[in-house]
Amino acid sequence: MKYTECSGGMWNRSHEATVARFGALGDRLAGFGTTEATREVIAGAVSANPWFTGTDVVSAVAAIREQMLDRDRLRAWLAAYGEPEGEPLRVAVIMAGNIPLVGFADLLYVLAAGHVPYVKPSSKDSVLMAYVIGLLRGAEPSLPVGVYGEGEEYDAVIATGSDNTGRYFRSRFAEIPAIIRGSRGSAAVLTGDETERELVLLRQDMLRYGGLGCRNVSLLFVPEACSLERLVGMLRVQRADVHPKYYNNYRSLKGKLAVSGERFVDCGSFVLTDGEEFPTELSRIVVCRYRTPEEVCQWLAAHDDKVQCVVSRDGGYVRGVRFGEAQSPALADYPDGVDVPAFLAGVSRLRNA
């Protein structure tokens, strides 16, 4: 994979240029999946990562177009930040690959802040990332997007991975300002009177992308007085509705739980178990009973460093979204709650002080 960094001169770093640049990318991604060329891209992405499906790839692109590439949304988001000043930073961007284009937001954030991203896409998502970067630079060849090089010097790092890779990143980049992201989970807070439509949307928040994303709901807060019967009936899914690999995980987990004697509720392609922590196994959804809303708020506050987003009817929690919105993060829905442009502005001020 090759990206060409601009040599000499300065690309247009203004907010309006950012709006025009990424708005035009949204235009070029319109109809993604309906043309032969984009279907070939999808086939390549699915071949590189068997966890990807064509439907999931199209869904990810559509969510990015709607939430991050809309010109009005871009302008409103950029209004919270000053225009880029000073020399651009060299920013290493090490991406995850668990869901399609999961690293795109960081690419956008770095460029929108007026800095140069040096990208290391996951091998599991390299096809889609190369395609999107190609669209950006095909329209604007001077746009600086470099390739991350091990051993090269960078002014800042944004690295996303598992808790294990996070420990490595913290050691590797100990002397560099860095955002290091590890494993997180997402929760949903139910009241017990959710509509059928809301529960269908919740099921999407749980199961889209094979349940692999940090924004996939895997912990349900349910009132003590609420019967699980209706909830289970509405959330139940068939084998054809989930990724085959997810279903295989479900079958294996169900067998292990049966052998161990642990109680569970079979929902057709995943299981519900009682608990108070995010599950470590795919296809296990944990149900945490609560008596008062204050108990939920206390739990969320105590586990803030492990929570990515919180789904509810009104989206009124910290990093909260409404049912069906977990997999469509807005521009300001920063992973782990860390404002990336503000972080880079702080690094730039320190460097230029």
C-alpha positions as CSV (number, residue, x, y, z in Angstrom):
1,M,0.0,0.0,0.0
2,K,1.4,3.4,-1.0
3,Y,0.3,6.9,-0.1
4,T,2.2,9.9,-1.3
5,E,3.0,12.7,1.1
6,C,3.0,16.2,-0.4
7,S,6.5,17.6,-0.8
8,G,6.9,21.3,-0.5
9,G,4.2,23.9,0.0
10,M,1.2,23.7,2.2
11,W,-2.1,22.1,1.4
12,N,-5.3,24.1,2.2
13,R,-6.0,23.4,5.9
14,S,-8.9,25.7,6.3
15,H,-12.2,24.5,7.7
16,E,-14.0,25.3,4.4
17,A,-11.4,23.2,2.6
18,T,-12.1,20.4,5.0
19,V,-15.8,20.6,4.4
20,A,-15.3,20.7,0.6
21,R,-12.8,17.8,0.7
22,F,-14.8,15.4,2.8
23,G,-18.1,16.5,1.5
24,A,-16.8,15.6,-2.0
25,L,-15.7,12.2,-0.7
26,G,-19.3,11.6,0.5
27,D,-20.5,12.4,-3.0
28,R,-18.0,9.9,-4.5
29,L,-19.2,7.2,-2.0
30,A,-22.8,7.7,-3.0
31,G,-24.2,4.5,-4.4
32,F,-21.4,2.4,-2.9
33,G,-22.2,-1.2,-3.5
34,T,-24.4,-0.6,-6.5
35,T,-21.7,-0.4,-9.2
36,E,-19.4,-3.1,-10.5
37,A,-16.3,-1.2,-9.3
38,T,-17.5,-0.9,-5.7
39,R,-18.8,-4.5,-5.7
40,E,-15.2,-5.5,-6.5
41,V,-14.0,-3.4,-3.6
42,I,-16.5,-5.1,-1.3
43,A,-15.4,-8.6,-2.5
44,G,-11.8,-7.7,-1.9
45,A,-12.6,-6.5,1.6
46,V,-14.6,-9.6,2.5
47,S,-11.8,-11.8,1.1
48,A,-9.2,-10.0,3.3
49,N,-11.5,-10.4,6.4
50,P,-13.9,-13.3,6.5
51,W,-15.8,-11.6,9.4
52,F,-16.9,-8.8,7.0
53,T,-20.0,-9.2,5.0
54,G,-21.1,-7.2,1.9
55,T,-24.1,-5.9,3.9
56,D,-21.9,-4.8,6.8
57,V,-19.5,-3.0,4.5
58,V,-22.3,-1.1,2.7
59,S,-23.8,-0.3,6.1
60,A,-20.5,1.1,7.4
61,V,-20.0,3.3,4.4
62,A,-23.5,4.6,4.6
63,A,-23.1,5.5,8.2
64,I,-19.9,7.4,7.5
65,R,-21.5,9.2,4.6
66,E,-24.5,10.3,6.7
67,Q,-22.7,11.1,10.0
68,M,-19.2,12.3,9.0
69,L,-19.3,13.4,5.4
70,D,-22.4,15.6,5.3
71,R,-21.3,19.2,4.7
72,D,-23.6,20.8,7.3
73,R,-22.6,18.3,10.0
74,L,-18.9,19.0,9.1
75,R,-19.4,22.7,9.4
76,A,-21.2,22.5,12.7
77,W,-18.6,20.1,14.2
78,L,-15.6,22.3,13.0
79,A,-17.2,25.4,14.5
80,A,-16.0,24.2,17.9
81,Y,-12.4,24.5,16.9
82,G,-10.1,27.2,15.7
83,E,-8.6,27.2,12.2
84,P,-5.3,25.2,12.0
85,E,-2.2,27.2,12.8
86,G,1.5,26.5,13.0
87,E,3.5,23.7,11.4
88,P,1.7,20.4,10.8
89,L,2.4,17.6,13.2
90,R,3.5,14.1,12.0
91,V,0.8,11.9,13.5
92,A,1.1,8.1,13.5
93,V,-2.4,6.5,13.1
94,I,-2.4,2.8,13.9
95,M,-5.8,1.4,13.1
96,A,-7.9,-1.5,14.2
97,G,-9.7,-3.8,11.7
98,N,-12.5,-5.4,13.6
99,I,-15.3,-3.6,11.7
100,P,-15.2,-2.0,8.2
101,L,-13.5,1.4,8.1
102,V,-13.3,1.6,11.9
103,G,-10.1,3.8,11.5
104,F,-11.6,6.3,9.1
105,A,-12.6,8.8,11.8
106,D,-9.0,9.1,13.0
107,L,-7.9,9.8,9.4
108,L,-10.6,12.5,9.2
109,Y,-9.8,14.0,12.6
110,V,-6.0,14.4,11.8
111,L,-6.5,16.0,8.4
112,A,-9.3,18.2,9.7
113,A,-7.0,19.5,12.4
114,G,-4.4,20.4,9.8
115,H,-1.9,17.7,10.5
116,V,-0.3,14.8,8.5
117,P,-1.5,11.3,9.2
118,Y,0.9,8.4,8.7
119,V,-1.4,5.5,8.4
120,K,-1.0,1.9,9.4
121,P,-4.3,0.2,8.5
122,S,-5.0,-3.2,10.0
123,S,-4.4,-6.0,7.5
124,K,-8.0,-7.0,8.1
125,D,-9.3,-3.7,6.8
126,S,-6.6,-2.5,4.4
127,V,-8.7,-2.9,1.2
128,L,-11.4,-0.4,2.3
129,M,-8.9,2.0,3.8
130,A,-6.8,2.1,0.6
131,Y,-9.9,2.6,-1.5
132,V,-11.1,5.6,0.6
133,I,-7.6,7.2,0.7
134,G,-7.4,6.7,-3.0
135,L,-10.6,8.5,-3.5
136,L,-9.4,11.4,-1.4
137,R,-6.0,11.7,-3.0
138,G,-7.3,11.0,-6.5
139,A,-9.3,14.2,-6.2
140,E,-6.6,16.1,-4.4
141,P,-3.1,14.7,-5.1
142,S,-1.4,17.2,-2.8
143,L,-3.3,16.0,0.3
144,P,-0.7,14.6,2.7
145,V,-1.3,11.0,3.7
146,G,1.8,9.1,4.6
147,V,2.5,5.4,5.4
148,Y,3.5,4.6,9.0
149,G,7.0,3.4,9.3
150,E,8.3,1.5,12.3
151,G,11.2,3.3,13.8
152,E,10.4,6.7,12.2
153,E,9.9,9.8,14.4
154,Y,6.4,11.2,15.0
155,D,5.0,14.1,17.0
156,A,1.9,12.2,18.2
157,V,0.4,8.8,18.0
158,I,-3.2,7.5,17.8
159,A,-3.2,3.7,18.2
160,T,-6.2,1.4,18.6
161,G,-6.2,-2.3,19.4
162,S,-6.8,-4.8,22.1
163,D,-5.8,-4.5,25.7
164,N,-2.6,-6.5,24.9
165,T,-1.6,-4.3,22.0
166,G,-2.5,-1.3,24.1
167,R,0.2,-2.3,26.6
168,Y,2.7,-2.7,23.8
169,F,1.8,0.7,22.4
170,R,2.2,2.4,25.8
171,S,5.6,1.0,26.1
172,R,6.6,1.6,22.4
173,F,5.4,5.3,22.5
174,A,6.1,6.1,26.1
175,E,8.0,9.3,25.1
176,I,5.4,10.6,22.6
177,P,2.0,12.2,23.2
178,A,-0.4,9.5,22.4
179,I,-4.0,8.3,22.5
180,I,-3.9,4.6,23.1
181,R,-7.2,2.7,22.9
182,G,-7.8,-0.8,24.2
183,S,-10.9,-3.0,24.7
184,R,-14.2,-1.4,25.7
185,G,-17.8,-2.5,25.6
186,S,-21.2,-0.9,25.2
187,A,-24.3,-1.1,27.3
188,A,-28.1,-0.5,26.9
189,V,-30.4,0.8,29.6
190,L,-33.9,-0.5,29.4
191,T,-37.0,0.6,31.2
192,G,-39.1,-2.4,30.5
193,D,-41.7,-0.7,28.3
194,E,-39.7,-0.5,25.1
195,T,-41.6,-0.7,21.9
196,E,-41.2,-3.5,19.4
197,R,-39.4,-1.1,17.1
198,E,-37.0,0.0,19.8
199,L,-36.1,-3.6,20.6
200,V,-35.5,-4.4,16.9
201,L,-33.1,-1.4,16.8
202,L,-31.4,-2.7,20.0
203,R,-30.9,-6.0,18.4
204,Q,-29.1,-4.2,15.5
205,D,-26.9,-2.5,18.1
206,M,-26.0,-5.8,19.6
207,L,-25.4,-8.0,16.5
208,R,-24.3,-5.8,13.6
209,Y,-20.7,-6.4,12.4
210,G,-20.7,-9.9,14.0
211,G,-20.8,-8.3,17.5
212,L,-17.1,-7.5,17.2
213,G,-17.1,-3.7,17.7
214,C,-16.6,-1.8,20.9
215,R,-19.9,-0.1,20.2
216,N,-21.8,-3.4,20.0
217,V,-24.1,-3.7,23.0
218,S,-23.2,-6.7,25.2
219,L,-24.5,-5.6,28.6
220,L,-28.2,-4.9,29.2
221,F,-29.5,-3.0,32.3
222,V,-33.0,-4.3,33.0
223,P,-35.3,-3.3,35.8
224,E,-35.8,-6.0,38.5
225,A,-39.6,-5.8,38.0
226,C,-39.3,-6.5,34.2
227,S,-40.1,-9.9,33.0
228,L,-37.5,-11.3,30.6
229,E,-40.0,-13.2,28.6
230,R,-41.1,-10.4,26.3
231,L,-37.6,-9.1,26.0
232,V,-36.3,-12.5,25.0
233,G,-39.1,-13.0,22.5
234,M,-38.3,-9.7,20.7
235,L,-34.5,-10.1,20.7
236,R,-34.5,-13.7,19.6
237,V,-32.8,-14.2,16.2
238,Q,-32.4,-17.1,13.8
239,R,-29.2,-18.6,12.5
240,A,-29.6,-16.9,9.1
241,D,-29.7,-13.5,10.8
242,V,-26.2,-13.6,12.3
243,H,-22.7,-14.2,10.8
244,P,-21.8,-17.9,10.5
245,K,-18.7,-17.3,12.7
246,Y,-20.8,-15.7,15.3
247,Y,-23.3,-18.6,15.3
248,N,-20.4,-21.0,15.7
249,N,-19.2,-19.1,18.7
250,Y,-22.8,-19.3,20.1
251,R,-23.0,-23.0,19.7
252,S,-19.6,-23.5,21.4
253,L,-20.5,-21.1,24.3
254,K,-23.9,-22.8,24.8
255,G,-22.2,-26.2,25.1
256,K,-19.6,-24.9,27.6
257,L,-22.3,-23.3,29.7
258,A,-24.4,-26.4,29.7
259,V,-21.4,-28.5,30.8
260,S,-20.5,-26.1,33.6
261,G,-24.0,-25.8,34.8
262,E,-24.2,-22.1,34.5
263,R,-27.7,-20.8,34.0
264,F,-28.5,-19.1,30.7
265,V,-31.4,-18.1,28.4
266,D,-31.1,-19.3,24.8
267,C,-32.0,-16.6,22.3
268,G,-31.5,-18.6,19.2
269,S,-28.1,-17.3,18.2
270,F,-26.8,-15.8,21.4
271,V,-27.3,-16.4,25.1
272,L,-28.4,-14.2,28.0
273,T,-26.7,-14.7,31.4
274,D,-26.8,-12.7,34.6
275,G,-23.9,-10.6,35.7
276,E,-22.5,-7.1,36.3
277,E,-19.5,-6.9,33.9
278,F,-19.0,-6.9,30.2
279,P,-18.7,-10.5,28.8
280,T,-15.4,-11.7,27.4
281,E,-17.0,-14.2,25.0
282,L,-18.7,-13.4,21.8
283,S,-22.4,-14.3,21.6
284,R,-22.8,-13.8,25.4
285,I,-25.1,-10.9,26.4
286,V,-25.0,-10.1,30.1
287,V,-28.2,-8.9,31.9
288,C,-27.7,-6.7,34.9
289,R,-30.8,-6.1,37.1
290,Y,-31.3,-2.7,38.7
291,R,-33.7,-1.2,41.2
292,T,-33.3,2.5,40.6
293,P,-31.8,4.6,37.8
294,E,-29.2,5.9,40.3
295,E,-27.8,2.4,40.5
296,V,-27.2,2.4,36.7
297,C,-25.5,5.8,36.9
298,Q,-23.3,4.7,39.7
299,W,-22.2,1.6,37.7
300,L,-21.5,3.6,34.6
301,A,-19.4,6.1,36.5
302,A,-17.4,3.4,38.2
303,H,-16.7,1.6,34.9
304,D,-16.3,4.7,32.8
305,D,-12.9,3.6,31.5
306,K,-14.5,0.4,30.0
307,V,-17.6,1.9,28.5
308,Q,-17.7,3.0,24.8
309,C,-21.3,4.1,24.5
310,V,-24.6,3.7,26.3
311,V,-27.8,3.0,24.4
312,S,-31.2,4.1,25.7
313,R,-34.5,5.6,24.7
314,D,-33.4,9.2,25.0
315,G,-29.6,8.8,24.8
316,G,-29.3,10.8,27.9
317,Y,-26.2,9.2,29.4
318,V,-22.6,10.1,29.0
319,R,-21.6,9.0,25.5
320,G,-25.2,8.1,25.1
321,V,-27.1,7.3,21.9
322,R,-30.6,6.3,21.1
323,F,-31.7,2.8,20.1
324,G,-30.3,1.9,16.6
325,E,-27.6,4.6,16.7
326,A,-24.7,2.7,18.3
327,Q,-23.1,1.8,15.0
328,S,-23.5,5.3,13.5
329,P,-21.2,7.5,15.6
330,A,-21.4,11.2,14.9
331,L,-18.3,13.3,14.4
332,A,-18.1,14.3,18.0
333,D,-18.7,10.8,19.3
334,Y,-14.9,10.4,19.9
335,P,-13.8,6.8,20.7
336,D,-13.1,6.5,24.5
337,G,-14.5,10.0,24.9
338,V,-11.1,11.6,24.0
339,D,-11.5,14.7,21.8
340,V,-8.9,14.0,19.0
341,P,-8.6,17.5,17.5
342,A,-8.3,19.1,21.0
343,F,-5.6,16.6,21.9
344,L,-3.7,17.4,18.7
345,A,-4.1,21.2,19.3
346,G,-2.5,20.7,22.8
347,V,0.4,18.8,21.3
348,S,0.9,21.5,18.7
349,R,0.9,24.3,21.4
350,L,3.5,22.4,23.4
351,R,5.7,21.9,20.4
352,N,5.6,25.5,19.4
353,A,5.9,27.0,22.9
